[in-house]
């Protein structure tokens, strides 16, 4: 159902407030450059520090601006199951095509707890759901057997896999079958994941080079594997550079340097990039031809 290079879009702030005009401009930049889907209110969108009102507004703006040109998959996860249901209901009401749901963080649920959490949300809201497994941020790895069990629920249609383990990725693909979309949550694993049967990437790097990430997936799906591999290795230094510090500080700094947003503001407890890492990032952007 969801396939290709999908951007985990930033939430731009100016003076501490949501910059709605900048968000709309970023969406147009993405669509003009071939992005296959837009994900508002993910980790890169600083969902953890958005109020409910801001979260809902970002989703509404995204759905309105996209106007059905590409799928919108709204971030709606929480470590509180009732909150996750609320956010997912809003995503559906706003017209999103799907919901991206991070594993509950901090609580450290068991595998059974993870299953029951996602099952309850899926039963409460009839919208396609992509699970999001990122144990580096949640402290719990959602194991392949748990994902396979959840894949049997009709409206759980895929997983954004960010464990960093190719073994886990291949185990999930083997257990869940062709009707379940496994997409990368790590830009640096996009090409390897495609090679083992994955369906794409939910990308940070697409924020600054949407055309190249989309072309990488397009070339692969068209069977132009050597071209896709070459483009992957071109992108790889940027994929690493955008994680010199905690996401999304580097990608916001990059967008500001490129003139795509007015400010690289992030919300506490995150802070702007250090001067030294900002200089490194600037050199990387120059090498790529973005500055």
Secondary structure, 3 states (H helix, E strand, C coil): CCCEEEEECCCCEECCEECHHHHHHHHHHHHHCCCCEEECCCCCCCHHHCCHHHHHHHHHHHHHHHCCCCEEEEECCCCCHHHHHHHHHHHHHHCCCEEEEECCCCCCCCHHHHHHHHHHHHHHCCCCEEEEECHHHHCCCCCHHHHHHHHCCCCEEEEEECCCCHHHHHHHHHHHCCCCEEEECCHHHHHHHHHCCCCEEEECHHHCCHHHHHHHHHHHHCCCHHHHHHHHHHHHHHHHHCCCCCCCHHHHHHHHHCCCCCCCCCCCCCCCCCHHHHHHHHHHHHHHCCC
